[in-house]
Amino acid sequence: MAAAALAIISRVRFFQSPGIELEKFDEGETPEDAFECQLLWFTYKEPEFLYVVPSIYLGILEYRRGVGAFRLDEADAHAAGLWLVASAVGVLTGNAKPSYVARFTVNLAEVVMLCCVFESALRVL
C-alpha cells in the first residue's frame, strides 16, 4: 500500500510540475554519433528528490527481503536472498550517480535488477 501511495503522489506531483525537456542528438559522422542519434534523453525541468524515492524504496524493500531469506534454512532461499541483495545494490547504486552519468546507470541498474530478480525467482521456483 505504501508503494502504491508513493507512486500516486509522485505522479501527481510530476503532472503538476513544468514537465520534462527532451534532448535529441543530431546525426554525426562517426558510429558513436549515429548511435546517440537513435537515443532520446529527457531531463526534468525542475528535478525533485521525490522522483527517485520509488527506486530507493524498491531497493530497500529488496534488500530487506534478501536479508530475510538468509533466516530460512533452505539453500535455495539463501541463493535467492543473495540475488535480491545484489538487485538492491544495483538499483541503489545506479540511481546514486550524477545526472550526466545517470542516463546510462539508471537504465543499467534496471536491467541488473530485472536479471537478479529473475535469477532469484529461478532459485525458489
N, CA and C atoms as an extended XYZ file, in Angstrom:
375
Properties=species:S:1:pos:R:3:atomname:S:1:resname:S:1:resid:I:1 pbc="F F F"
N         0.824       -1.189        0.000 N   MET     1
C         0.000        0.000        0.000 CA  MET     1
C         0.869        1.254        0.000 C   MET     1
N         2.010        1.169        0.720 N   ALA     2
C         2.907        2.326        0.771 CA  ALA     2
C         3.498        2.599       -0.605 C   ALA     2
N         3.847        1.541       -1.338 N   ALA     3
C         4.409        1.720       -2.672 CA  ALA     3
C         3.383        2.334       -3.621 C   ALA     3
N         2.144        1.889       -3.538 N   ALA     4
C         1.098        2.453       -4.395 CA  ALA     4
C         0.852        3.920       -4.060 C   ALA     4
N         0.804        4.246       -2.776 N   ALA     5
C         0.603        5.647       -2.375 CA  ALA     5
C         1.770        6.508       -2.831 C   ALA     5
N         2.977        6.000       -2.688 N   LEU     6
C         4.157        6.747       -3.115 CA  LEU     6
C         4.146        6.975       -4.620 C   LEU     6
N         3.763        5.963       -5.383 N   ALA     7
C         3.699        6.103       -6.834 CA  ALA     7
C         2.650        7.131       -7.248 C   ALA     7
N         1.505        7.101       -6.609 N   ILE     8
C         0.437        8.061       -6.939 CA  ILE     8
C         0.858        9.479       -6.586 C   ILE     8
N         1.432        9.667       -5.415 N   ILE     9
C         1.888       11.007       -5.013 CA  ILE     9
C         2.963       11.518       -5.957 C   ILE     9
N         3.901       10.644       -6.316 N   SER    10
C         4.978       11.043       -7.222 CA  SER    10
C         4.433       11.473       -8.576 C   SER    10
N         3.500       10.722       -9.121 N   ARG    11
C         2.950       11.064      -10.443 CA  ARG    11
C         2.095       12.328      -10.380 C   ARG    11
N         1.331       12.513       -9.333 N   VAL    12
C         0.526       13.728       -9.200 CA  VAL    12
C         1.434       14.949       -9.143 C   VAL    12
N         2.511       14.854       -8.360 N   ARG    13
C         3.449       15.980       -8.279 CA  ARG    13
C         4.132       16.220       -9.618 C   ARG    13
N         4.425       15.143      -10.365 N   PHE    14
C         5.046       15.317      -11.673 CA  PHE    14
C         4.096       16.027      -12.635 C   PHE    14
N         2.822       15.627      -12.641 N   PHE    15
C         1.862       16.253      -13.547 CA  PHE    15
C         1.609       17.713      -13.197 C   PHE    15
N         1.847       18.094      -11.968 N   GLN    16
C         1.703       19.486      -11.569 CA  GLN    16
C         2.986       20.284      -11.795 C   GLN    16
N         4.080       19.609      -12.149 N   SER    17
C         5.361       20.285      -12.376 CA  SER    17
C         5.413       20.814      -13.813 C   SER    17
N         6.457       21.591      -14.161 N   PRO    18
C         6.587       22.101      -15.528 CA  PRO    18
C         6.854       21.021      -16.574 C   PRO    18
N         7.213       19.814      -16.160 N   GLY    19
C         7.382       18.722      -17.112 CA  GLY    19
C         8.834       18.376      -17.364 C   GLY    19
N         9.087       17.855      -18.576 N   ILE    20
C        10.428       17.405      -18.937 CA  ILE    20
C        10.905       18.142      -20.181 C   ILE    20
N        12.214       18.090      -20.392 N   GLU    21
C        12.822       18.620      -21.611 CA  GLU    21
C        13.404       17.450      -22.381 C   GLU    21
N        13.053       17.338      -23.655 N   LEU    22
C        13.596       16.281      -24.494 CA  LEU    22
C        14.854       16.777      -25.170 C   LEU    22
N        15.841       15.888      -25.263 N   GLU    23
C        17.093       16.226      -25.912 CA  GLU    23
C        17.342       15.182      -26.986 C   GLU    23
N        17.406       15.617      -28.212 N   LYS    24
C        17.651       14.703      -29.321 CA  LYS    24
C        18.986       15.065      -29.945 C   LYS    24
N        19.799       14.059      -30.198 N   PHE    25
C        21.106       14.292      -30.786 CA  PHE    25
C        20.992       14.352      -32.299 C   PHE    25
N        21.786       15.212      -32.914 N   ASP    26
C        21.835       15.290      -34.368 CA  ASP    26
C        22.699       14.167      -34.910 C   ASP    26
N        22.439       13.830      -36.166 N   GLU    27
C        23.235       12.773      -36.775 CA  GLU    27
C        24.667       13.255      -36.954 C   GLU    27
N        25.599       12.384      -36.688 N   GLY    28
C        27.015       12.709      -36.833 CA  GLY    28
C        27.671       11.805      -37.855 C   GLY    28
N        28.973       11.957      -37.959 N   GLU    29
C        29.704       11.190      -38.958 CA  GLU    29
C        30.306        9.909      -38.388 C   GLU    29
N        30.478        9.828      -37.093 N   THR    30
C        31.077        8.638      -36.506 CA  THR    30
C        29.978        7.671      -36.058 C   THR    30
N        30.322        6.394      -35.915 N   PRO    31
C        29.315        5.426      -35.434 CA  PRO    31
C        28.771        5.777      -34.052 C   PRO    31
N        29.627        6.353      -33.190 N   GLU    32
C        29.153        6.750      -31.860 CA  GLU    32
C        28.098        7.839      -31.971 C   GLU    32
N        28.330        8.802      -32.876 N   ASP    33
C        27.349        9.867      -33.069 CA  ASP    33
C        26.046        9.308      -33.642 C   ASP    33
N        26.170        8.356      -34.550 N   ALA    34
C        24.971        7.754      -35.134 CA  ALA    34
C        24.191        6.983      -34.073 C   ALA    34
N        24.911        6.323      -33.160 N   PHE    35
C        24.234        5.600      -32.078 CA  PHE    35
C        23.500        6.575      -31.174 C   PHE    35
N        24.140        7.690      -30.818 N   GLU    36
C        23.497        8.674      -29.956 CA  GLU    36
C        22.293        9.302      -30.638 C   GLU    36
N        22.300        9.332      -31.966 N   CYS    37
C        21.168        9.900      -32.696 CA  CYS    37
C        19.915        9.051      -32.488 C   CYS    37
N        20.110        7.764      -32.244 N   GLN    38
C        18.978        6.871      -32.043 CA  GLN    38
C        18.372        7.006      -30.652 C   GLN    38
N        19.093        7.668      -29.750 N   LEU    39
C        18.649        7.790      -28.369 CA  LEU    39
C        17.950        9.118      -28.144 C   LEU    39
N        17.018        9.105      -27.250 N   LEU    40
C        16.291       10.313      -26.883 CA  LEU    40
C        16.360       10.431      -25.366 C   LEU    40
N        16.971       11.502      -24.888 N   TRP    41
C        17.138       11.712      -23.458 CA  TRP    41
C        16.114       12.723      -22.968 C   TRP    41
N        15.790       12.627      -21.708 N   PHE    42
C        14.951       13.663      -21.125 CA  PHE    42
C        15.495       14.015      -19.752 C   PHE    42
N        15.261       15.235      -19.364 N   THR    43
C        15.582       15.690      -18.016 CA  THR    43
C        14.367       16.431      -17.487 C   THR    43
N        14.224       16.431      -16.181 N   TYR    44
C        13.132       17.175      -15.570 CA  TYR    44
C        13.462       18.657      -15.589 C   TYR    44
N        12.484       19.488      -15.902 N   LYS    45
C        12.713       20.931      -15.874 CA  LYS    45
C        13.003       21.396      -14.457 C   LYS    45
N        12.312       20.837      -13.495 N   GLU    46
C        12.561       21.123      -12.083 CA  GLU    46
C        12.675       19.791      -11.346 C   GLU    46
N        13.893       19.223      -11.278 N   PRO    47
C        14.029       17.919      -10.625 CA  PRO    47
C        13.723       17.998       -9.131 C   PRO    47
N        13.112       16.948       -8.637 N   GLU    48
C        12.788       16.838       -7.223 CA  GLU    48
C        13.281       15.499       -6.708 C   GLU    48
N        13.614       15.483       -5.439 N   PHE    49
C        14.065       14.244       -4.804 CA  PHE    49
C        12.968       13.186       -4.838 C   PHE    49
N        11.724       13.606       -4.808 N   LEU    50
C        10.608       12.665       -4.780 CA  LEU    50
C        10.574       11.764       -6.016 C   LEU    50
N        11.166       12.204       -7.134 N   TYR    51
C        11.150       11.396       -8.348 CA  TYR    51
C        11.994       10.129       -8.216 C   TYR    51
N        13.008       10.128       -7.349 N   VAL    52
C        13.841        8.937       -7.176 CA  VAL    52
C        13.461        8.127       -5.942 C   VAL    52
N        12.544        8.633       -5.131 N   VAL    53
C        12.142        7.922       -3.915 CA  VAL    53
C        11.560        6.531       -4.228 C   VAL    53
N        10.743        6.339       -5.275 N   PRO    54
C        10.254        4.972       -5.545 CA  PRO    54
C        11.384        3.976       -5.807 C   PRO    54
N        12.440        4.395       -6.503 N   SER    55
C        13.569        3.495       -6.740 CA  SER    55
C        14.303        3.175       -5.447 C   SER    55
N        14.468        4.181       -4.596 N   ILE    56
C        15.131        3.958       -3.315 CA  ILE    56
C        14.288        3.027       -2.452 C   ILE    56
N        12.986        3.247       -2.435 N   TYR    57
C        12.074        2.405       -1.657 CA  TYR    57
C        12.130        0.957       -2.156 C   TYR    57
N        12.128        0.773       -3.470 N   LEU    58
C        12.220       -0.560       -4.050 CA  LEU    58
C        13.525       -1.231       -3.654 C   LEU    58
N        14.630       -0.495       -3.716 N   GLY    59
C        15.920       -1.054       -3.337 CA  GLY    59
C        15.957       -1.482       -1.882 C   GLY    59
N        15.387       -0.675       -1.009 N   ILE    60
C        15.365       -1.017        0.417 CA  ILE    60
C        14.493       -2.244        0.673 C   ILE    60
N        13.338       -2.320        0.006 N   LEU    61
C        12.471       -3.499        0.170 CA  LEU    61
C        13.145       -4.768       -0.332 C   LEU    61
N        13.812       -4.682       -1.480 N   GLU    62
C        14.503       -5.868       -1.999 CA  GLU    62
C        15.629       -6.285       -1.062 C   GLU    62
N        16.329       -5.316       -0.498 N   TYR    63
C        17.400       -5.631        0.437 CA  TYR    63
C        16.844       -6.347        1.674 C   TYR    63
N        15.731       -5.829        2.216 N   ARG    64
C        15.124       -6.448        3.401 CA  ARG    64
C        14.656       -7.881        3.095 C   ARG    64
N        14.066       -8.074        1.922 N   ARG    65
C        13.618       -9.428        1.571 CA  ARG    65
C        14.798      -10.365        1.369 C   ARG    65
N        15.861       -9.835        0.753 N   GLY    66
C        17.050      -10.651        0.545 CA  GLY    66
C        17.694      -11.073        1.849 C   GLY    66
N        17.832      -10.140        2.781 N   VAL    67
C        18.408      -10.449        4.092 CA  VAL    67
C        17.473      -11.383        4.860 C   VAL    67
N        16.175      -11.175        4.719 N   GLY    68
C        15.213      -12.052        5.380 CA  GLY    68
C        15.290      -13.484        4.890 C   GLY    68
N        15.694      -13.677        3.642 N   ALA    69
C        15.806      -15.035        3.096 CA  ALA    69
C        16.946      -15.805        3.749 C   ALA    69
N        17.931      -15.106        4.307 N   PHE    70
C        19.036      -15.797        4.979 CA  PHE    70
C        18.588      -16.462        6.279 C   PHE    70
N        17.464      -16.036        6.841 N   ARG    71
C        16.962      -16.634        8.079 CA  ARG    71
C        16.342      -18.007        7.851 C   ARG    71
N        15.990      -18.286        6.613 N   LEU    72
C        15.388      -19.579        6.297 CA  LEU    72
C        16.473      -20.647        6.232 C   LEU    72
N        16.091      -21.884        6.433 N   ASP    73
C        17.056      -22.986        6.480 CA  ASP    73
C        17.306      -23.632        5.123 C   ASP    73
N        16.713      -23.131        4.090 N   GLU    74
C        16.843      -23.757        2.778 CA  GLU    74
C        17.964      -23.095        1.972 C   GLU    74
N        18.716      -23.901        1.255 N   ALA    75
C        19.822      -23.379        0.444 CA  ALA    75
C        19.300      -22.530       -0.712 C   ALA    75
N        18.148      -22.932       -1.264 N   ASP    76
C        17.570      -22.145       -2.362 CA  ASP    76
C        17.171      -20.746       -1.896 C   ASP    76
N        16.681      -20.641       -0.673 N   ALA    77
C        16.312      -19.331       -0.133 CA  ALA    77
C        17.549      -18.458        0.050 C   ALA    77
N        18.662      -19.055        0.451 N   HIS    78
C        19.897      -18.293        0.607 CA  HIS    78
C        20.374      -17.756       -0.741 C   HIS    78
N        20.306      -18.601       -1.763 N   ALA    79
C        20.718      -18.162       -3.105 CA  ALA    79
C        19.797      -17.067       -3.616 C   ALA    79
N        18.503      -17.228       -3.402 N   ALA    80
C        17.546      -16.196       -3.818 CA  ALA    80
C        17.804      -14.897       -3.064 C   ALA    80
N        18.128      -15.010       -1.780 N   GLY    81
C        18.434      -13.833       -0.984 CA  GLY    81
C        19.657      -13.088       -1.501 C   GLY    81
N        20.672      -13.829       -1.904 N   LEU    82
C        21.864      -13.184       -2.476 CA  LEU    82
C        21.525      -12.417       -3.745 C   LEU    82
N        20.683      -12.995       -4.588 N   TRP    83
C        20.297      -12.307       -5.823 CA  TRP    83
C        19.475      -11.057       -5.521 C   TRP    83
N        18.621      -11.104       -4.514 N   LEU    84
C        17.834       -9.926       -4.155 CA  LEU    84
C        18.709       -8.823       -3.566 C   LEU    84
N        19.699       -9.194       -2.767 N   VAL    85
C        20.624       -8.194       -2.230 CA  VAL    85
C        21.422       -7.566       -3.379 C   VAL    85
N        21.875       -8.391       -4.326 N   ALA    86
C        22.594       -7.854       -5.488 CA  ALA    86
C        21.703       -6.910       -6.287 C   ALA    86
N        20.439       -7.255       -6.420 N   SER    87
C        19.482       -6.397       -7.125 CA  SER    87
C        19.328       -5.060       -6.415 C   SER    87
N        19.206       -5.099       -5.091 N   ALA    88
C        19.055       -3.861       -4.316 CA  ALA    88
C        20.291       -2.982       -4.446 C   ALA    88
N        21.464       -3.587       -4.387 N   VAL    89
C        22.701       -2.816       -4.528 CA  VAL    89
C        22.771       -2.183       -5.916 C   VAL    89
N        22.368       -2.925       -6.938 N   GLY    90
C        22.366       -2.380       -8.299 CA  GLY    90
C        21.432       -1.194       -8.453 C   GLY    90
N        20.230       -1.312       -7.914 N   VAL    91
C        19.248       -0.231       -8.022 CA  VAL    91
C        19.714        1.010       -7.269 C   VAL    91
N        20.170        0.816       -6.047 N   LEU    92
C        20.593        1.963       -5.241 CA  LEU    92
C        21.851        2.617       -5.811 C   LEU    92
N        22.781        1.837       -6.315 N   THR    93
C        24.000        2.396       -6.895 CA  THR    93
C        23.704        3.095       -8.209 C   THR    93
N        22.868        2.511       -9.034 N   GLY    94
C        22.559        3.109      -10.333 CA  GLY    94
C        21.847        4.438      -10.230 C   GLY    94
N        21.049        4.614       -9.203 N   ASN    95
C        20.315        5.864       -9.031 CA  ASN    95
C        21.083        6.903       -8.233 C   ASN    95
N        22.252        6.559       -7.740 N   ALA    96
C        23.016        7.483       -6.901 CA  ALA    96
C        24.062        8.264       -7.683 C   ALA    96
N        24.072        8.163       -8.965 N   LYS    97
C        25.088        8.830       -9.783 CA  LYS    97
C        24.641       10.230      -10.164 C   LYS    97
N        25.609       11.095      -10.533 N   PRO    98
C        25.245       12.445      -11.006 CA  PRO    98
C        24.422       12.379      -12.286 C   PRO    98
N        23.716       13.439      -12.581 N   SER    99
C        22.750       13.421      -13.681 CA  SER    99
C        23.381       13.144      -15.038 C   SER    99
N        24.606       13.599      -15.292 N   TYR   100
C        25.197       13.371      -16.611 CA  TYR   100
C        25.604       11.912      -16.810 C   TYR   100
N        25.779       11.156      -15.733 N   VAL   101
C        26.089        9.736      -15.818 CA  VAL   101
C        24.829        8.906      -15.646 C   VAL   101
N        23.843        9.461      -14.964 N   ALA   102
C        22.644        8.707      -14.603 CA  ALA   102
C        21.858        8.241      -15.809 C   ALA   102
N        21.971        8.924      -16.941 N   ARG   103
C        21.199        8.473      -18.094 CA  ARG   103
C        21.602        7.059      -18.509 C   ARG   103
N        22.829        6.658      -18.234 N   PHE   104
C        23.250        5.296      -18.524 CA  PHE   104
C        23.084        4.383      -17.317 C   PHE   104
N        23.467        4.861      -16.142 N   THR   105
C        23.478        3.984      -14.972 CA  THR   105
C        22.087        3.603      -14.494 C   THR   105
N        21.122        4.499      -14.632 N   VAL   106
C        19.760        4.167      -14.196 CA  VAL   106
C        19.191        3.043      -15.057 C   VAL   106
N        19.388        3.131      -16.350 N   ASN   107
C        18.890        2.066      -17.231 CA  ASN   107
C        19.648        0.762      -16.999 C   ASN   107
N        20.960        0.862      -16.788 N   LEU   108
C        21.734       -0.336      -16.498 CA  LEU   108
C        21.294       -0.953      -15.173 C   LEU   108
N        21.004       -0.111      -14.190 N   ALA   109
C        20.539       -0.612      -12.892 CA  ALA   109
C        19.215       -1.352      -13.031 C   ALA   109
N        18.335       -0.880      -13.884 N   GLU   110
C        17.062       -1.565      -14.091 CA  GLU   110
C        17.273       -2.924      -14.745 C   GLU   110
N        18.198       -3.008      -15.680 N   VAL   111
C        18.493       -4.294      -16.319 CA  VAL   111
C        19.082       -5.262      -15.294 C   VAL   111
N        20.027       -4.766      -14.481 N   VAL   112
C        20.619       -5.599      -13.436 CA  VAL   112
C        19.538       -6.066      -12.462 C   VAL   112
N        18.646       -5.151      -12.065 N   MET   113
C        17.584       -5.503      -11.136 CA  MET   113
C        16.694       -6.609      -11.714 C   MET   113
N        16.277       -6.453      -12.957 N   LEU   114
C        15.398       -7.455      -13.566 CA  LEU   114
C        16.087       -8.812      -13.686 C   LEU   114
N        17.365       -8.810      -14.075 N   CYS   115
C        18.103      -10.074      -14.178 CA  CYS   115
C        18.255      -10.740      -12.814 C   CYS   115
N        18.557       -9.948      -11.792 N   CYS   116
C        18.711      -10.507      -10.445 CA  CYS   116
C        17.393      -11.033       -9.894 C   CYS   116
N        16.307      -10.320      -10.121 N   VAL   117
C        15.001      -10.789       -9.657 CA  VAL   117
C        14.624      -12.078      -10.389 C   VAL   117
N        14.925      -12.151      -11.681 N   PHE   118
C        14.657      -13.365      -12.452 CA  PHE   118
C        15.458      -14.543      -11.893 C   PHE   118
N        16.749      -14.324      -11.630 N   GLU   119
C        17.585      -15.386      -11.064 CA  GLU   119
C        17.090      -15.799       -9.680 C   GLU   119
N        16.650      -14.830       -8.906 N   SER   120
C        16.108      -15.130       -7.578 CA  SER   120
C        14.856      -15.996       -7.694 C   SER   120
N        13.999      -15.663       -8.634 N   ALA   121
C        12.769      -16.445       -8.837 CA  ALA   121
C        13.098      -17.862       -9.303 C   ALA   121
N        14.124      -18.008      -10.136 N   LEU   122
C        14.506      -19.355      -10.585 CA  LEU   122
C        14.978      -20.229       -9.433 C   LEU   122
N        15.570      -19.620       -8.438 N   ARG   123
C        16.083      -20.383       -7.295 CA  ARG   123
C        14.962      -20.957       -6.439 C   ARG   123
N        13.861      -20.263       -6.345 N   VAL   124
C        12.796      -20.718       -5.449 CA  VAL   124
C        11.652      -21.415       -6.167 C   VAL   124
N        11.600      -21.328       -7.470 N   LEU   125
C        10.508      -21.988       -8.206 CA  LEU   125
C        10.869      -23.411       -8.580 C   LEU   125
